[in-house]
Amino acid sequence: MQTIENALDKLSRSKFRSKFHLSKKDIDYINQKGIEKIREHAISFVKDRLSPAYISNDGSQTPTSGHPVFKAQHACACCCRGCLYKWYKVPKGIELSEAQQTKIVNLLMAWIEKERTNG
Protein backbone atom coordinates (compact mmCIF):
# COMPACT_ATOMS: atom_id res chain seq x y z
CA MET A 1 0.00 0.00 0.00
CA GLN A 2 1.45 3.36 -0.97
CA THR A 3 1.55 6.31 1.39
CA ILE A 4 0.18 9.75 0.59
CA GLU A 5 3.76 10.95 0.09
CA ASN A 6 4.44 8.09 -2.35
CA ALA A 7 1.27 8.89 -4.30
CA LEU A 8 2.02 12.62 -4.44
CA ASP A 9 5.57 11.92 -5.59
CA LYS A 10 4.38 9.59 -8.33
CA LEU A 11 1.70 12.07 -9.44
CA SER A 12 4.24 14.90 -9.54
CA ARG A 13 6.19 12.96 -12.17
CA SER A 14 3.17 12.78 -14.50
CA LYS A 15 3.25 15.51 -17.14
CA PHE A 16 -0.57 15.68 -17.14
CA ARG A 17 -1.18 15.46 -13.36
CA SER A 18 1.56 17.92 -12.47
CA LYS A 19 0.06 20.70 -14.58
CA PHE A 20 -2.74 21.27 -12.05
CA HIS A 21 -2.14 23.97 -9.44
CA LEU A 22 -4.24 26.10 -7.15
CA SER A 23 -4.62 29.70 -8.26
CA LYS A 24 -4.49 32.68 -5.93
CA LYS A 25 -8.28 32.78 -6.19
CA ASP A 26 -8.46 29.12 -5.08
CA ILE A 27 -6.16 29.79 -2.12
CA ASP A 28 -8.17 32.87 -1.15
CA TYR A 29 -11.34 30.76 -1.31
CA ILE A 30 -9.79 28.10 0.93
CA ASN A 31 -8.64 30.73 3.42
CA GLN A 32 -12.06 32.39 3.41
CA LYS A 33 -14.03 29.16 3.86
CA GLY A 34 -11.54 27.40 6.11
CA ILE A 35 -9.81 24.09 5.52
CA GLU A 36 -12.47 22.07 7.37
CA LYS A 37 -15.18 23.41 5.05
CA ILE A 38 -13.04 22.43 2.06
CA ARG A 39 -12.69 18.93 3.57
CA GLU A 40 -16.50 18.79 3.88
CA HIS A 41 -16.78 19.70 0.20
CA ALA A 42 -14.23 17.00 -0.70
CA ILE A 43 -16.16 14.40 1.30
CA SER A 44 -19.38 15.37 -0.47
CA PHE A 45 -17.85 15.41 -3.96
CA VAL A 46 -16.20 12.02 -3.49
CA LYS A 47 -19.34 10.48 -2.04
CA ASP A 48 -21.73 11.89 -4.65
CA ARG A 49 -19.58 11.96 -7.81
CA LEU A 50 -17.04 9.17 -7.36
CA SER A 51 -18.23 6.49 -4.96
CA PRO A 52 -21.30 5.06 -6.75
CA ALA A 53 -20.71 1.73 -8.48
CA TYR A 54 -22.03 3.14 -11.76
CA ILE A 55 -21.76 6.76 -12.82
CA SER A 56 -23.66 7.71 -15.96
CA ASN A 57 -21.15 10.38 -17.00
CA ASP A 58 -18.01 8.67 -15.69
CA GLY A 59 -14.97 10.33 -17.16
CA SER A 60 -16.57 13.74 -17.35
CA GLN A 61 -18.23 14.20 -13.95
CA THR A 62 -15.44 16.34 -12.48
CA PRO A 63 -14.86 19.82 -13.90
CA THR A 64 -11.24 20.93 -14.20
CA SER A 65 -11.93 24.25 -12.47
CA GLY A 66 -14.50 26.03 -10.34
CA HIS A 67 -13.46 24.59 -6.97
CA PRO A 68 -10.10 23.74 -5.40
CA VAL A 69 -11.23 20.15 -4.79
CA PHE A 70 -11.92 19.67 -8.52
CA LYS A 71 -8.34 20.65 -9.31
CA ALA A 72 -7.10 18.33 -6.57
CA GLN A 73 -9.16 15.47 -7.99
CA HIS A 74 -7.49 15.86 -11.38
CA ALA A 75 -4.02 16.38 -9.90
CA CYS A 76 -4.45 13.23 -7.78
CA ALA A 77 -6.11 11.04 -10.46
CA CYS A 78 -9.28 10.85 -8.35
CA CYS A 79 -11.52 12.50 -10.92
CA CYS A 80 -13.30 9.43 -12.30
CA ARG A 81 -13.45 5.69 -11.83
CA GLY A 82 -11.25 5.14 -14.87
CA CYS A 83 -8.42 7.16 -13.33
CA LEU A 84 -8.94 5.49 -9.95
CA TYR A 85 -8.48 2.15 -11.64
CA LYS A 86 -5.50 3.20 -13.76
CA TRP A 87 -3.58 4.81 -10.89
CA TYR A 88 -4.76 2.88 -7.82
CA LYS A 89 -6.33 -0.34 -9.16
CA VAL A 90 -9.70 0.52 -7.58
CA PRO A 91 -12.16 -1.62 -9.55
CA LYS A 92 -15.08 -0.10 -11.40
CA GLY A 93 -18.61 -1.35 -10.84
CA ILE A 94 -18.30 -1.56 -7.05
CA GLU A 95 -19.35 1.24 -4.70
CA LEU A 96 -16.41 2.74 -2.85
CA SER A 97 -16.26 1.82 0.82
CA GLU A 98 -16.10 4.50 3.50
CA ALA A 99 -12.44 3.60 4.05
CA GLN A 100 -11.67 4.11 0.34
CA GLN A 101 -13.54 7.41 0.33
CA THR A 102 -11.59 8.56 3.39
CA LYS A 103 -8.26 7.64 1.76
CA ILE A 104 -9.19 9.61 -1.34
CA VAL A 105 -10.26 12.65 0.68
CA ASN A 106 -7.03 12.48 2.71
CA LEU A 107 -4.99 12.41 -0.50
CA LEU A 108 -6.92 15.35 -1.95
CA MET A 109 -6.50 17.37 1.23
CA ALA A 110 -2.77 16.60 1.39
CA TRP A 111 -2.39 17.88 -2.18
CA ILE A 112 -4.42 21.01 -1.34
CA GLU A 113 -2.34 21.69 1.77
CA LYS A 114 0.89 21.22 -0.18
CA GLU A 115 -0.31 23.59 -2.90
CA ARG A 116 -1.56 26.12 -0.38
CA THR A 117 1.69 26.26 1.57
CA ASN A 118 4.14 25.84 -1.32
CA GLY A 119 2.11 27.56 -4.02
Beta strands, then each sheet from edge to edge (+ up, - down):
end
